[in-house]
Amino acid sequence: MSLSMFSLAGKVAIVTGAGKGIGRAIALGLAQAGANVVVAARTAADIDEVAARIEDTGSKALAIPADVRNVDQVTSMLNKTLASFGRVDILVNNAGGYFIAPVLDLSPQGWEAVIKENLHSVFICCKVIGEPMVKQKAGSIISISSVTGFGPYPGAAHYAAAKAGIISLTRTLAVEWAPFNVRVNSIAPGFVETPSTSTFWQQNPKHRQAVLQNVPLGRLGKPEDIVGVAIFLASEASAYVTGETIVVSGGLTTTVFDELVL
């Protein structure tokens, strides 16, 4: 086996939610593996910094502020990518977010907002950016789901439902696009410490401790823990892998997950 199968040299990747946390780490990791990377997020300052870091690795970068809930903005992002690089080989659907609310306290508007941010956005990006992949008969799509997609996740049914939807969408697209050599997979991280989750952990130390007691490896994940799997799924090393969800949780899903009641 040659390690060259993990190389992304000459490939073009789009990473959404790339300004911070897991998306930032994946964008930098893909660049270090040789890819040119389009970094997308709503906050321009964040992706400008990531783009600069990518170019320090010797890869090319393009920062595009975009709201991936909006089909026109996703289409514009694709057109700018094609204008700059001529193709797109890899899509990482990472953008997302949630808030805590038990179902009886969850408004229909709150439900719709989280579904739109986490699941509808993935559908839009897959549909828009998957089209040129199908035409070129090559591509790898990686969507970031979550262990909550296997449920239950009391206090965040809206988020868990969205992440379960990503897993199902991944399987269906993998079958639909297999004849065109477009592979579609997802990654299900466990509890990862990121800038956006650090405040939650600080405000909920008992929940943090409950999580740690259920993680066999005894720690929260780091964004960098997701990068190796992303490179694998983006590269030819996973040429025979599609429709799968790879769990990266420190062993969390081997424990009694439903004890993590918020």
N, C-alpha and C positions, 0 to 999 in steps of 0.2 A: 504494500500500500504506500502510495506517495502522498506526502502532506500537501502537495500542490493541488489536490482536489478540494482543499479548503480555501484556496486562493479566490479572491473576488476581483482580481486585476482586470481592468477593462469593463467591469460591470457598473451600472448606474442604479443607485438605490434612492428611494423616497422614504423618509422616516417621518411620521406624523407625531406630534407631541414631543418634538425633539429638543425642546429648550431646556428641559430639566429631567432629573430622575432616570428612569429606565430608558426613555427615548433618547436622551442625551448620551447615555452610556452605549446604547446600541449603535447610534450614529457614529460615534468615535470608533467603536469596535469594527464596524464594517469598513470604515476608512483605513484603519490599520491593516485590515485584510486586503486592501487594494482597491476598494470601490470608490467611485466618485459619488458624493452623497448630497441629495437635496434635503435640507432640514426645514421642516414646516412646523409652525405653531402660531398662536395668536399674538404672542409677545415678541416683537421684532428684536428687541435688545438681547433677549436670551438666545435666539437662533443666530444672531450675528456673532455672538461669542463662540458658539459651537462651530460655526462655519470657519472662523479664524483658527480654532484648534484643529479642525480637520485639515486645513491647508498646511498647517505646521507638519502634518504627517507626510505631506507630499501628494496627497489626493486633492482633487478639485471639489469645491463645495459651492452650493447655491442656497442662500437663505430666502425662503418665501413665506412671508406672513400669510396665514390662511386659517379660516374657520372651516374645518372639515365636515361640519354639519350642513354646509351650504354647497349645493351641487355646482353652482356657478364658480365659486371660489376653488373648488377641487378641479374643475375643468380648466380654469385659468392656470392653476399650479401644474397640471399635466402639460399644457401647451408651452409654458415657460421651460419646463424640463426638456421637452422635445426640441425646443428651439436652441437650447444650450448644449444638450448632449446627444440629441438625435434618436434616443431610445430610452426605455426604462426596463430594467431587468428584475428589480427587487422592490417590493412594497412592504413596509412594516407599518401596520395599523396599531399605533400605540396610544394615540390621544384618548383621553377619557377622564373621568372623575366621578365622585359621588359624595353624598352626605348621609349621616345617620338619621334614620327615622323609622320606628316600628310602623307596621302597616296601618294601624288605626290612627296614627299621627301623620301619615303620608298623604298629601293632597294629590289629586289627579295631575295637576300641573307639575308637581315634583316628580311623580312617576314618569311623565312624558319627557321631562327635561333630562333625566338620567338615561332613559332608553335612547333618546336622540343623541346624546353626547357619546354614549358607549357602543351602541349597536347600529343605529341608523347611520352614523358616521362611517362605520366599517363597511356597511352595504354600499354607501355612495362611493367610497374610495375604491372598493373592489370593482364595482360596475364601471366607473370611469377609467381607472388606471388599468384594470384587467383587460379592457378592450384592445389596446395596442399590444399587450402581451399575447393575447389570443391570435392577433393578426401576424405577429412575428413567430408564433409557435414556440415560445420559450418564456419562462418567467417563474418567479417564486414569490408567493404572497405569504406573509407571516402576520398573524393578528395576535395581539396580546389579550388573552382571556384572563382567567384567574381561577384559583382553587375554589373561589366562591361560586363559580359556574357549575360545580359539582354539588354544591349546597349541602345542608342549608346554611344560611348566613343571617340569623335573626338580627333585626335592626337595619337590614339593608337588602330587603327582598327585591327592590327595584334594580339595584346593582347586580345582584346574583342572577336575576332573570336576564339582564342584558348580557352578562358574561356567558351564561348558558346558551344564549342565542348565538353568540360568536362561535361557540364550539359546533353547534348545529349547522350554521351557515358555512363554516369551514368544510365540513364533511360534504355538504351538497355541492359547493363550488368545486371541490376536488374531483368529484365525479363528472360534473358538467364540463370541466376544462381539461381533464386528463387527455382527451384525444388531441389537444393542442399543446401538450407538453408544458402546461402551466400547473405548477404544483401549489397547493394551498394547505397550509398547516397553521397551527396556533401553539402558543406557549401559555401555560397557566402558572404564573408565579404564585408563591405563597405570600406571606406578609413581608413586604420589602420596605426598608427604611429609606425614604426619599424626602426631599425638602417639603413636599406637600403632605406627607404623612407624619413628619416629626412632631408637628404641633398636636396632632391627635394623640400620639403616644404620650406626649408630655401631660396632656389633659386627662388621659385615661390610663394611669399607671397600672391599675388592677387588670385591665384588659390586656395590656402589654405582657404582664406576668403570666396571665392565663395562656396567652399565645405561646410564650417561651416554654411553658411547662408541657405543651403539646407538640413542640418541634423537637424531634429526636436529636438534631444537630445542635440544639441549645442556643440558637441565636436567630435574630431577624435576618432576612436576606438583604443583600446590597445590590444596587443596580448592576454592578459588574458581574454578579452571579448569573445574570440572564444573557450576557453577551455571547458566551461560547455556544449556547444552543442556537442563538439567532444566526451566528456565522455558519454553523452546521446546516441549518435549514435553508440559508440563502445560497449555499455553495453546492458544487457537484458531489460533495461528500454525502448528500442526502438525495441523490438522484432518484432513488426508488422509494422515497418517503412522501406520501401525500394523504391528506384527510386525517392527519393525526394531531393530537394535542399532547404536548410534552409538558409534564408537571415539573416545576422547579420550586420546591417548597421546603427543602431541608428535612423531608420525610413527614411533613404535616399530615398528608392525606393517609398515612398509615395509622393515624391515631383517631380518637373519637372526636371528630371535627364538630359535631353538633353540641358539644359542651361549651363552645365558645360563644355563650350568650352575652349580648351587649347589655 
